[in-house]
């Protein structure tokens, strides 16, 4: 059985020497900046997030500014980070805070979890880092560390296993330095007790780690029961006018890439032809096929088949369609686009 009594002091001592102390959201450390960083860091590495964080807070420096910003601006600032539901939830949560929490994040676990996009672990990270409150976290890094330290069997996503891990995380909370404790756990899992090739030889907790003692480092935590990701196909049209502008279409308000600007997208060529004839003055048979582009989501893989075509413009019957817009190359930098769409359009101009 692992002795938990000195884990926090030892990990905090490691953090003082080897942790990350110069992240932009740490200086200054405000509830808004902590919240934004935690949402950006979900399924995204610190090295990727730093630049996006600086750009985002430069444009929207506080919660009221985020709440009052148009959704297009929020999505454009998020463009390239992926998992765009995070940005939409962030925006919705800011509006909710203005409506019911006097324009600030609430300092309460249940109230935080009641906001869009904030789960128990994210709420704990906000409470501990913004206010120094004793709240545990249980993100992917912490789950991995606890499974190894305490020899916890089973996939951490299973309710029974997760419940046990929450209890352990709660029991490890130190009486002081709660913000540092939260950061120390995240840094330890991200840089030392990594998913593959963990640096056990220099680990400050190696003598109390069950996985190391029992030779089970590679098998803990247990992997999620897997199944092959399904493959889907789609067609995208790169429609250009005589001025070199490209036609963008807004995605539906729900589903993949919700509310982002994208390329006209269709399941097959028959559907693409019907859409083209209704909206565009041109000849789709003259379109030039481009190499397919593969893009992975968490639950499926998407193969995009792009076609590039020059047209005279939109049909007069289309009128003022708020879901269609022409964009120049400079425009694209300020528009929220899905990552594979941005890649297709960048290749178009090279």
N, C-alpha and C positions, 0 to 999 in steps of 0.2 A: 504494500500500500504506500502510495506517495505521501510524504509529509508536506502538507500545504502551508505550514506555519511560516516558513521563511522564503516562500517563492516570490512574493511581492518585493521584499527588501532586496533580494538578489537580482531580480529582473530590473528593478529601478536603478540599482548600482550599475548594471550593464548599460541601461539606457543613458545614464549620465555620461558614460564614456563613448558609447557607440551609436546612440539614437539620433534621430533627425530633429534638429533644433532650429533649423532655419527655413522651414516651409512657410510660404507666404501667408497662409491662413493663421499662422501662429503669431504674426506681428502686424497689426494688433489682433488679438484673439477675441472676437466678438461673437455673440450668438449667431448672427447672420452669416459671418464668414465661416464659422465652424460648420453650420448647417449646409451651406453651399458646397464646401469641400467634401463633406461626408456623402452628399448625393453624387457629386462628380466622381468620387473614388469608388463607388459601387461598380464592381466588375471592370475597373479601369486602373491602370498603374499610376503611381505618383508622378513618374517622369512625364507621362502624357498629360496629366491633369494640370500641372503647374502653369503652363502657358495659357490654357483655356481659363483657368481661375483668374489670372491677372487681367486677361482681356475682359472677362465677364464683370468683375468688380470695378474695372475702369469705366465701363459703360453704365452699370447698375450697382452703385456702391452700397446701397442699403435696401432693406426690405420694402419700404414704401416705393422706392424707385422701381424695384422688380414688379411690385403689384400693379403699378400704373403703366408699365411698358406694354406695347402691343405684343401679341403672341409671336408675330413674325420676327420681331427683334430678338426675343428670347431664343427662338429656335435658330436664328442666324448665328447668335453668339455660341450656341451649343453645337452647331454644325460640325461634324467630324468626330464628336465624342461617342456617337451611337447611343442605342437604348434611349430613344427620344421621349419615351413615356416619362423618363426622369425629369426632363425639362418641362413638360406639360404639367406634371404633378407639382414641381417646384413653383411654377407660376400660379397654379390654382391654390397652393398652400399659402403663398404670399397674399393673395387676394382674401383668403379666408382669415388670415391673421389681421388684416386691416378691418375686416367686417366684425370680428368677434373678440379679438385680443389686443385692441388698441394699437394696431400697427406693429406689434412685436411678437417674437416667438414666445409661447408660454413656457414658464419654468415649472412644468408639471408633466410627468411621464404619460399619463392617460391623455392629456390634452395634446401633447406632441404626437402620440400614436394616432390620434384622431384626425391628423392632417394628412392630405394626400401625399403618398410617397415616403412616409416616415414609419418605419417599423420599430419594433422594440429595441433592436441593437442600435439603429441610427439615433433613436431618441436617447438611449443611454450615452452614446458618444457625445451628443450635444450637451446633455446635462452635466456630464463630467468635465468636458473640456471648456465649455462656456462659463460654467458657474462653480465647478469643483464639487458637484454633488456626487454622493456615493451611488452610482448607477453602473451596473455591469454592461459589457458589450459581448456580442457573440457573432462576429462576422466570420467569413471563411477562414481567415488566418487564425483567429482565436479558436475556432472549432478544431482545426488541425493540431494546434499546439496542445490543447487540453486532451484530445483523443490520445496523443502520443504520451504526454506526461502521466496520465492516469490510466492508460491502457484500456480505453473505452472501445468496445466492439460495436459493430453496426454502422450503417450509413448515418452521418450526422443530421441528415435531413429528415430522418424518421422521428415522429413526435416523441416517442419514448426516449430515444437517445438525446434529442435536443433538450427535453425537459431535464434530463440528468446533467447535461452540460451547463444549462442555465444555473442549476443549483451549485455546481462547482464554481462557476464564474462569480456568483454572488458571494460564495464563501471566501474567495481569494481577495476581495476588495480590501485595500489598506485603509487605515484611518486618516491618512493625509496624502497629499500629492495625487489627487484623483485624476487631474488632467494629464499629468505625466504618466500615470499608470495606464490610462487608456492608450496613449501614444506609444508607450513602451510595448504593450501587447501587439499592437499593429506592426510596429517596426520589427519586433522579434520574429513574427511570423513571415513578414515580407522579405527580410534580409538574411535571416539565419536559420530558423526552423522552416525552411521552404518545402514546397510540395515534393520536389525532386532534389536529390543531392544536398540534404541539409548539412550544415556545418557542425556536426555533433562534437567533433574534436575540440572545438573552442566554445561549446555551449556552456553557459554558467549554471544550467540546470541538469547537466548530463548525469550526475550521480543520483538524481531522484526521478529520472525518466523511466517509466515502465517499458516503453517501446524499445529504448536502448538496452536496458537490462535483459529483456527477453528476445532481442534480435528481431523485433517486429516493426522497425521503422518504415520499411517499404510498404507494409500492408495496412498501416494506420495513418490516417483514418480510412475506413472501408469506403470503396468507391460506390457511387450510385449505381444501382442495377441498370445496366445499359441496354440500349437498342439502337440499331442503325438510324441515323438521321435521314428522313425522307428527302428526296430530291424534287424540286419544283422548277418549272420552266416559265419564262415570261418574255414578252416582246416589248421593247422600248423604241420609240421613234425620236430621233434627233432631227427635228424639223427646223430648217433655217430659211430666213427670208433673204432678199437681195442685199440687205445691209449687213448680213452676217449675224443677225440676232437669232437666238434660239428660243423656241416656244416651250414654255413651262406650264405644267398643270398642277394645281394644288391637289394633294392627296385628301381622301375622305377624313372626317374628324376622328374616326376610330380605326383601329387596325394598324398594320405595319406602316411606319413612317407617317403616322397620323398628322395631318395639317401641314406637313412639309411641302415645299415646292419640289416637283420631280419632273421627269419626262413623261409624256403620254405613254401609258402602259396597258398592255392587252394580253389576254391569255393565248390568242392565236392570231394568225394573219387575217382570217375572215373577220374577226372582231376589230382588228386594227384597220382594215380596209373600210368597214362601215363607219367607224369613228372619223377616219380621215375624210371620207366623202361628205360627211355632215359639217365638218369644221374647217377644212383647209382647201384653199384654191391651188391645186397642184395634182401631180400624178404619182401615186404611191408606187406604181410599177417601175418607176425610175429610181427608186431608193436603192442605195448601195449597202449590202450587208457588211457589218463589221464583226471582228472576232468576238466570240461569246466571252462574257465576264462572269466569273464565279464569285458568289458572296455568301458567307456563312452567318446564319442566325443561331441562337441557342437551341432552337427546336427544329430547324430544317435548313437545307442548303438551297440556294436560289441560283439558277443559271439564267443570265440575262442575254438575250439575243438582240443587239441593237441594229437599227437600220437608219441610215442618214439620207435625208432627202431635202432638196431645195424646192421652195414653193413661192408662189406670188404673194401670199398673205392669207389671212383668215377670210372665210366667206362672209359676205355682208349679213347673212341671216344669223350669224353667231351673235352679233351685237356686243353689248358691254357685258362680257362674261367675267365675273370676279374670280373664277377658278382657272383662267387662262391669262398668261402675260408673256410678252416678249422681253428678253433679257440680253443685254450686251455682255461682252466678256468682262468688263470692269464691274458690271452689276452683280455678277455671280459671286464675287467675294463677300458681298453683304447679304446674301440670301441663304436661308436655311435649306440645305440640300442633303439628301442621303449620301453617305460616303461613296457608294459605287456610282451614283449619278454624277457626283462631282468628278470622280476619276474619269468617267466616260467623256465628260465635257472638257476636262483638261487635256485628254488625249486628242480630242477634236481640234484643239488649237495649237498642238505641237507639230 
